[in-house]
Amino acid sequence: MITPEEILLVENALSFALSNGADSARLTLNKSLLDLVAMRDGELDRVTHSLDRSLQLALFAGGRFGTFSINRLDREALEDFVLKALGTLKLLAPDPMRSLPEPGRTAKDAVTGLEAGLYDPVYEGMTPEKRLEIAARSALRSRRTALEKGFTIVSEEEEYSDSIFDTLVIDSLGTRCRHTETSFEIAADITVQDPSGARYNAVWWDASPRLEDVDFDGCAEKAVGKAAEAIGPLPCGGGRMAVVVDTECASKLVTPILNALGGFALQQKNSFLASTLGRKVLGDNVTILDRPRSAGRPGSRFFDSEGVATAETPVIEGGVVKEYFLSTWTAKKLAMDPTVEDCTRPCIAPTGGCGTLEEILADVGEGILITGFNGGNSNSSTGEYSFGIEGFLFKDGRRVQPVREMVMTGDFLTLWNNLTHAGSDARPCSTRQIPTLAFKNVEISG
């Protein structure tokens, strides 16, 4: 998707920056194309076609650093932009901690962009007619009568989209990395109404870098089922109880952990996991791995935004913090060794001997199954949280009644020390491989 002519322009811009005062530089060209077809109640609603292209410049000169962005890619405009950026750079305060990563740390195996196995050549043959056919096929339409039992479908929306993303990173120390990926996605948003007039909404989606791996026909039915099963929620008493968190929303409890391990939060003293590297702070059964080099899997990436090579690595192992995510700058600020900027494809190792949601419910026996989080917040400095939840009360491993408008409170260190189960049912379409999770002694209020 990035053309040879665009690559030449980027290379020329790098050389121009160096010959006009930059001590070093990194240029990143991003280019993406998205096509979307949306259906509403079985009829075509809208069509979207969007192309985005930008060139980001990271310039280092005289101990100063700045980032700049432009979307005009002709030689004259780029050279004028570089000169103005270098002029602006002189107005900034020096920052001796800023530098390019050492060449030995950057990726050498992401040359063509195809190494991650995320490009499907089928994309090249997609046409407006094919996109419309997929979107129309995914709509419920005539199937609605068979599905409506004890409720009516008030509205249905389906969106089909396909896209391609291409990025090129080069710097003045010889780094050259490219990443290309396609994505095909279907999403259904369904609202149902019960006989009393109460309405319930649910969304289901599926996606893959490869067209053949997406379940286009079952998406709307899944959304209808999720909306219908939430009908008739009843009050439920609170207290300390077991909770099972569906894989669809379980990342809500993992993201704060990963954020707290990030260099920026650590450097800003805004992390409840500060000074925990090498220490055991979570339960023995908590293991989170970063698997960014799982070729062909969503989320795979061979390099970060600096061009630094990613690696398969334990983030937390047996409750022990093994990794901080430190860019070149944050590592210098913290006087630590640099790693990569972020956890690209987190995976939680199974524990508790149960693989699926139903198996975990049966093993836990009684508690609250959380199928969604509704608002709330968490404190990144203390790890305390308060989240609105919805889902089901379950007893003897079976759903008894829907519940909603309940609140889950506590702190993440205590929560993750009370992990009892992690399944093996993370959805393949997700970049974050977070399975169904179960915790004991969680504070729930109605």
DALIN-V9144 format. One line per field, one symbol per residue. ss: DSSP state (h for helix, s for strand, l for the rest). psi: psi as a letter, one per 40 degrees, with the letter a starting at -180 (. if undefined). burial: + if it has 9 or more other C-alpha atoms within 8 Angstrom, else -. Layout:
ss->???
psi->???
burial->???
This chain:
ss->lllhhhhhhhhhhhhhhhhllllsssssssssssssssssllsssssssssssssssssssllsssssssllllhhhhhhhhhhhhhhhlllllllllllllhhhsllllllllllllllhhhhhllhhhhhhhhhhhllhhhhhhhlllsssssssssssssssssssssllllsssssssssssssssssssllllssssssssssllhhhlllllhhhhhhhhhhhlllllllllsssssssllllhhhhlhhhhhhlshhhhhlllllllllsllslllllllsssllllllllllllsllllsslllsssssllsslllsllhhhhhhhlllllllllllsssllslllllhhhhhhhhllsssssssssssslllllssssssssssssllsssssssssssssshhhhhhlssssllllllllllslllsssssssssl
psi->dhidddddddddddddddefehdiihhhhhhihhhhhhihfeihdihhhhhhhihhhhhhhfeiiiiiiiehgidddddddddddddddeeiiigeehiiihdeeihefgdeeedefehhedddehiddddddddddeidbeeddddhheiihdihhihhiiihhhihhiieeehhiihhiihhihihhhhihideeiihiiiiiiiiehdeehgddeddddddddddeehfiiihiaahiiihhiddedededdddddeeidddddeffheeifeheiheiidehhhihgefghehhehheiaeeehhiihihdhhfehhehihhiddddddefihibidihdghhhhiieehdiddddddddciahhheihgaaiiheddeiihhiiibihiifeihdiiiifihhiaiddddeeehdihaffhhdeidhghahihiifhhhi.
burial->-----++-++++++-+++---+++++++++++++++++++++-+--------+++++++++-++++---+--+-+-+++-+++-++--+--+-----+-++----+++-++-++++++++--+-------++-+++-+++---+---+--+++-++++++++++++++++++--++++++++++++++++++++-----++++++++++++--+-+--++++++-+++-++-+-------+++++++++++--+-++++++++-+++--+++++-++--++++-+++++++++-++++++++++-+++++++-++++++++++++++++++++----++++-+++++++++--++++-++++-++++++++++----+-+--+++++++++++++-+++-++++-++++++++++++++++++++++--+++++++++++-+++++
